[in-house]
Amino acid sequence: MAQAKIAKELGFTKDRIKIISSGDVLELDGETAEVTGKVPVGDILVDGSGVGDVGNVVLRDRQRLAADGIIIVCMCISSEGELIAGPDVVSRGFVYIKESEDLLTEATAVAQSAVENCLDEGADWNTIKTAVRDAMGDFVWKNLKRKPMILPIIEEA
């Protein structure tokens, strides 16, 4: 519509201005321009830096982050399989930290228990990450009925 307005201001007559929709086929022959068909199209999502450069997984993650936030669980494990530091629980876009200190303290204890159980069994890092993600997810769902993205991070020392 804005482009049609510009064309009108430039002196084009109404019969020479075409307003088409996504998927319309506009056929030009040097004298005329007519909509002659339609091709299937989907929604076009723009993230601000380009069109079509963001995949479905990225868009799904962004929607999830926007809706439920993220919890990051950081820990340091020695090469011998001992917990050296953490786990520390950090949240963004999930809960207001000053009002939820007790909840985050409980969440830290849940993560600690999951890590220690895995280390007692000699689990590998992927198993530890999965166990922390599952335990934290269950804890948050039971307490708040929310599903934030949970990102366990293990640093080796």
N, C-alpha and C positions, 0 to 999 in steps of 0.2 A: 504494500500500500504506500509506503514511504517513497519507494522508487517510482511508482505511478504518479505520485504527486510531483516529484522532481521532473519527470517527463512532461507532465502537463505545463509546469512552469517554464519549461524550455520550448514550449510551443507545439508539442505534439497533440494531435486531436485525439479525442476519446476512442475513436474506432481504431487508432494505431497503437493503443496502449493495451497490453495483455497482462492480466494478473493471473499467475499460475500457482499451483500448489506443488509440494514435493511429490515427485513421481510423474507429473504431467510431461508428456512429450510435446515439445514445441518445434514444429517443422517450419523452416524458413526456405523460401525459394527465390529470394531477391526482390520480390514484389510484395509478398504477403507473409504473414506469420499466423499459423493456426495450431491449436492443440489437437493432435491427431491420435492420441492414445495415452496410456498410462502404464508405468512400470511399477512393480512392487518395491516399496521402500519401508524401512523401519524408522524408529525414532533416531534422531541425531543428537548425541550428547556432547557438549562442549565443556571442557574443564578450565578454559581460560587461556591455555597455552597452545592449543591446537585442536583440530577436529580429527577424530578417528585414531588418535595415538594412545588411547587408554583402553585396555582390555576389560572384559567382563569381570574378571577376578578383582582387578583394582577398583572398579566401580562398586562391586559388592562389599569389599573391605571398607571403602569410604562410607558407604551407607551404614554399615555396622558400627563403625567408629562414631559416626554422627549420632546414631540412635542410642548406643549403649556405652561408648567410651572404651578405654583400654586399661588393662592391669598388666604391669610388667613385674616379673619376679626375677630378681638378680641374685646370683649366688656364685661363690668361688669354691671350686673343688680341686683338691690336689691330684696329682697324677697317680697317687696311691689310692684314690677313692675316698678321701676324707673331706668333710665339709669344713672349709677354712673360714668362710665368711658368709653371712646371710642365712637364709634368704631374706632379702629386703623387698618389700612390696611397695610399688609406686603406682598411683592411678592418675589418669587424666580423662576428664570428661565423663567420669563415672559417678563419684560421690564428692560432696564438699568435705574436704579432709578434716577441717576443724570440728565439724559436727559428727564425724564418723571414725574417730580415733579408735574406739572400742572394736568396731567392725574390722578395721584394718589390722588391729592387733590380733584378733581372732584369725583373720585371713593369713597372717604371717605364721601363726601356729599351725594352721592347716598345711601350708606349703612346707614348713619345717618337717612335719610328720611324714608327708609324702616323700620328701627327699631322703630322710633318714631311713625309711622303709626300703626304698630302692637301693640305697648304699649298702644296707645290711645284706641285701640279696646279691650284691655285686652287679647291679644293672648298668647298662651302657647309657650314654648321655641322651640318646633319643628316647629310651624308656623312661628316664628321669623326667625329661621335658613333657612327655605324654602324661605321666602320672601327676605331675604338678598341674598341668592344664586341666586334667579331668577332676582332680580334687578341688581346685579353685573354682572351676565351673559349677560343680555340684554345690559347693558352699555358697556361692553368690546366688545361685538360683533358689536354693532353700531359704535364704535370708531376704532377698530383694526381688526375686522373680525377674531378674535381668540376665542378659547374656553378653557381657562385654568381651571384646577380643582379649585373650590371655596370651601373653608372650613371655615364656620362660627364657632367661638368658643365663648360660653357664660359662664362666670364665675358668680356665685351667691355670693352676699355679704350680 
